[in-house]
């Protein structure tokens, strides 16, 4: 909410919602949570 200067907190979980949808689409093992930082996209092994 602070990033976009919104008056309410309705969009504070937007990133989490998008990450959840991405994990469903491309596989949960491809997106790694980096605690205190955010997320990392893993490259598949050849």
N, C-alpha and C positions, 0 to 999 in steps of 0.2 A: 504494500500500500504506500509506503514512503517513497519508493522509487518513482511511482507514477503520480504521486501527490493526490491520492484519492482520499475523500473525506470518510469513507467507510472501509471496513476490512473485508469486504465480500470477495476480493480477489487475492487474498493472501496465500491461498493454496493452489493457485493457477499452475505454477511450475510442477508441483506434485501431481496434479491431475494429468498434465501432458506427459510426464515421465511414465506414469502408470499406463497410459494409452500406448506409448511407444514400446514399453516392455511387452505388452500384449501383442503388438504387431511384429516386432523384430526379434523377440525373445528376451526374457529377463536376464539371461547370462551375458547379453551384449552391453547392458548398461550397469555400471558399477557405481555405488554410492561412495563418495569420498567424504567421510565425516569432517565437518568443519569447513568444507570447501564447496562441495556440490556433487556433480556427477561426472563420470568419465565413460566414453564410448570405447568398448573393447573391440579390437580387430580380431576376426576369426582366424584360427590357425589354418595354414594352407593344407 
